[in-house]
Amino acid sequence: MEPVHDMCSKDSGSEEPDGTTAAAALAAEYEQFLLDIEEQPLPS
């Protein structure tokens, strides 16, 4: 048993659905992040 994984599964009752939702939200945020960068590039 890995202590880190044990903590994670103990923290959230349903790990798989939460993980999928979190991944989808992360992907959406990342896409929006890329779009924002394209619209307003950081000054170098």
C-alpha positions in Angstrom: 0.0 0.0 0.0 1.3 3.4 -1.0 0.7 6.0 1.8 0.1 8.8 -0.8 -2.5 6.8 -2.7 -4.2 5.8 0.6 -4.5 9.4 1.6 -6.0 10.3 -1.8 -8.7 7.6 -1.8 -9.5 8.4 1.8 -9.9 12.1 1.0 -12.5 11.6 -1.8 -15.1 8.9 -1.5 -15.5 8.4 -5.2 -12.0 8.8 -6.7 -12.6 7.6 -10.3 -15.6 9.9 -11.1 -13.9 12.9 -9.4 -10.7 12.2 -11.2 -12.4 12.2 -14.6 -14.3 15.4 -13.9 -11.2 17.1 -12.6 -9.3 16.0 -15.7 -12.0 17.4 -18.0 -12.1 20.6 -16.1 -8.3 20.9 -16.2 -8.3 20.3 -20.0 -11.0 23.0 -20.4 -9.1 25.4 -18.3 -5.8 24.6 -20.1 -7.5 25.2 -23.5 -8.9 28.6 -22.3 -5.4 29.4 -20.9 -3.8 28.8 -24.3 -6.5 30.9 -26.0 -5.9 33.7 -23.6 -2.2 33.6 -24.3 -2.8 33.7 -28.1 -5.0 36.7 -27.7 -2.7 38.5 -25.3 0.9 37.3 -25.6 3.1 38.1 -22.7 5.7 40.8 -23.3 9.2 39.4 -23.7 
